[in-house]
């Protein structure tokens, strides 16, 4: 039995469904909304690499190291992007949330807050995780700000940690949230969602 099992999560018109090959066209369209693959600090697939991106995610799911979701608009079914649990460590009840990207037209909307609220609630309340983590490129300042807005704490920077798609070596900024911090963070995220925009 996998630590993260197949599940669909939904909140305020945003739905997370297990990523599948049937999402290929929708993911391609979401990435094209802003030509997101041109950003050097993200892992958004280029149009011709979308199927391979999904196949890799499915292989990682089979291995138990990643569980990828397609992010959908609940009413229209339009694919808005993708997000994943990854670096899944059942023995210590820890997951990371990442591989996250959204079509430019839904960035800076309620979509990311809903996705992270759903994923953190599932991790802490259903899976019984002790820690949820995030990581991002040291030059991805927008991602760092978004993670910090969620209430995650900065753990530090791993220098010379990974390769970017352009072959340069990146430093990785690490964040985490512990289960004891979750009730306050959950209340704050609901407050943000309820606040008039």
C-alpha positions as CSV (number, residue, x, y, z in Angstrom):
1,X,0.0,0.0,0.0
2,X,1.4,3.4,-1.0
3,X,1.8,6.1,1.6
4,X,0.0,8.6,-0.7
5,X,-2.9,6.8,-2.4
6,X,-5.0,8.0,-5.3
7,X,-7.3,10.8,-4.1
8,X,-9.2,13.8,-5.6
9,X,-9.3,17.0,-3.5
10,X,-11.5,20.0,-4.1
11,X,-12.0,23.5,-2.6
12,X,-13.7,26.7,-3.8
13,X,-13.8,25.7,-7.5
14,X,-10.3,24.2,-7.6
15,X,-9.8,20.5,-8.0
16,X,-6.7,18.3,-7.6
17,X,-7.0,15.1,-9.6
18,X,-4.3,12.4,-10.0
19,X,-2.2,13.4,-13.1
20,X,-2.8,11.1,-16.0
21,X,-1.9,10.9,-19.7
22,X,-5.4,12.3,-20.5
23,X,-4.2,15.7,-19.1
24,X,-1.5,16.1,-21.8
25,X,-3.4,18.6,-24.0
26,X,-4.6,20.6,-20.9
27,X,-1.1,20.8,-19.4
28,X,0.3,21.9,-22.7
29,X,-2.3,24.7,-22.9
30,X,-1.7,25.8,-19.3
31,X,2.1,26.0,-19.9
32,X,1.5,28.0,-23.1
33,X,-0.4,30.5,-21.1
34,X,2.6,32.6,-20.3
35,X,5.2,30.4,-22.1
36,X,6.2,29.1,-18.7
37,X,8.9,26.8,-20.0
38,X,11.0,29.8,-20.8
39,X,11.5,30.6,-17.1
40,X,14.9,29.2,-16.2
41,X,14.0,28.7,-12.5
42,X,11.1,26.3,-13.0
43,X,10.6,22.8,-14.3
44,X,7.6,23.5,-16.6
45,X,7.7,21.2,-19.6
46,X,8.2,22.5,-23.1
47,X,5.2,21.7,-25.3
48,X,6.8,18.7,-27.1
49,X,8.0,17.3,-23.7
50,X,4.6,17.3,-22.0
51,X,3.9,13.6,-22.4
52,X,7.3,12.7,-21.2
53,X,6.8,15.0,-18.2
54,X,3.6,13.1,-17.3
55,X,5.2,9.7,-17.9
56,X,8.1,10.6,-15.6
57,X,5.6,11.7,-12.9
58,X,3.7,8.4,-13.3
59,X,6.9,6.4,-13.0
60,X,7.8,8.3,-9.8
61,X,4.3,7.5,-8.5
62,X,4.8,3.8,-9.2
63,X,8.1,4.0,-7.3
64,X,6.4,5.8,-4.4
65,X,8.6,9.0,-4.5
66,X,6.1,11.4,-6.1
67,X,2.4,11.8,-6.4
68,X,1.5,14.4,-9.1
69,X,-1.9,16.1,-9.5
70,X,-3.4,18.0,-12.4
71,X,-4.9,21.3,-11.1
72,X,-8.3,21.8,-12.6
73,X,-11.1,24.4,-12.6
74,X,-13.9,22.4,-11.1
75,X,-16.7,23.8,-13.2
76,X,-15.1,23.8,-16.6
77,X,-12.5,21.0,-16.2
78,X,-9.8,23.3,-17.7
79,X,-6.3,22.3,-16.6
80,X,-4.7,25.2,-14.7
81,X,-1.4,23.6,-13.9
82,X,0.2,20.8,-11.8
83,X,1.5,20.2,-8.3
84,X,2.9,17.2,-6.5
85,X,3.8,15.6,-3.3
86,X,7.4,14.5,-3.7
87,X,10.4,13.2,-1.7
88,X,7.8,11.1,0.2
89,X,9.3,9.6,3.3
90,X,6.8,7.3,5.0
91,X,9.2,6.2,7.8
92,X,9.4,9.7,9.1
93,X,5.9,10.8,7.9
94,X,7.3,13.6,5.7
95,X,6.3,14.8,2.3
96,X,7.4,17.8,0.2
97,X,5.1,19.9,-2.0
98,X,6.6,21.0,-5.3
99,X,6.7,20.6,-9.0
100,X,4.1,23.4,-8.8
101,X,3.2,25.6,-11.7
102,X,0.1,27.4,-12.9
103,X,-1.0,29.1,-16.1
104,X,-0.1,32.7,-16.0
105,X,-3.8,33.8,-16.1
106,X,-4.4,32.1,-12.7
107,X,-1.2,33.1,-10.9
108,X,-1.7,35.5,-8.0
109,X,-5.3,34.3,-7.6
110,X,-6.9,32.0,-5.0
111,X,-5.7,28.9,-6.9
112,X,-2.3,28.4,-5.2
113,X,-3.8,29.1,-1.7
114,X,-6.5,26.5,-2.4
115,X,-4.1,23.9,-3.7
116,X,-1.7,24.3,-0.8
117,X,-4.5,24.3,1.8
118,X,-5.9,21.0,0.3
119,X,-2.4,19.4,0.1
120,X,-1.4,20.4,3.6
121,X,-4.8,19.3,5.1
122,X,-4.4,16.0,3.4
123,X,-0.8,15.6,4.5
124,X,-1.3,16.5,8.1
125,X,-4.9,15.4,8.8
126,X,-5.2,12.3,6.6
127,X,-1.7,11.0,6.1
128,X,-0.6,12.0,9.6
129,X,2.6,13.8,8.5
130,X,4.9,15.3,11.0
131,X,6.5,17.7,8.5
132,X,5.6,19.1,5.1
133,X,8.5,20.7,3.2
134,X,9.1,22.9,0.1
135,X,12.2,23.7,-1.9
136,X,12.9,26.2,-4.6
137,X,15.6,27.8,-6.6
138,X,17.5,30.6,-4.8
139,X,16.6,33.0,-7.7
140,X,12.9,32.1,-7.8
141,X,11.9,35.0,-5.5
142,X,8.2,34.7,-6.5
143,X,8.2,31.1,-5.3
144,X,10.0,31.9,-2.1
145,X,7.5,34.7,-1.3
146,X,4.5,32.3,-2.1
147,X,5.9,29.6,0.2
148,X,6.5,32.2,3.0
149,X,2.9,33.5,2.6
150,X,1.8,30.0,3.4
151,X,3.4,30.2,6.8
152,X,6.3,27.8,6.1
153,X,9.6,28.5,7.9
154,X,12.9,28.8,6.0
155,X,15.2,26.0,7.0
156,X,18.3,27.1,5.1
157,X,20.0,27.0,1.7
158,X,21.7,23.9,0.2
159,X,24.5,25.4,-1.9
160,X,25.4,23.8,-5.3
161,X,22.4,21.4,-4.9
162,X,21.0,20.8,-8.4
163,X,21.2,21.6,-12.1
164,X,18.8,24.0,-13.8
165,X,17.5,23.2,-17.3
166,X,20.1,25.6,-18.8
167,X,23.0,23.6,-17.2
168,X,23.8,26.1,-14.4
169,X,24.1,24.9,-10.9
170,X,21.5,26.2,-8.4
171,X,21.4,26.7,-4.7
172,X,18.2,25.4,-3.2
173,X,16.2,27.2,-0.5
174,X,14.5,24.7,1.9
175,X,11.3,25.4,3.9
176,X,9.1,23.3,6.2
177,X,6.0,23.3,8.3
178,X,5.6,21.1,11.4
179,X,2.3,19.5,12.4
180,X,2.1,21.6,15.6
181,X,2.2,24.7,13.4
182,X,-0.6,23.5,11.1
183,X,-3.7,24.6,13.0
184,X,-2.6,28.3,13.0
185,X,-1.5,28.1,9.4
186,X,-4.8,26.5,8.4
187,X,-6.7,29.3,10.1
188,X,-4.6,31.9,8.4
189,X,-5.1,30.4,4.9
190,X,-8.9,30.3,5.4
191,X,-8.7,33.9,6.5
192,X,-6.8,34.8,3.3
193,X,-9.4,33.0,1.2
194,X,-12.3,34.7,2.9
195,X,-10.7,38.2,2.7
196,X,-12.1,40.4,-0.1
197,X,-9.7,40.7,-3.0
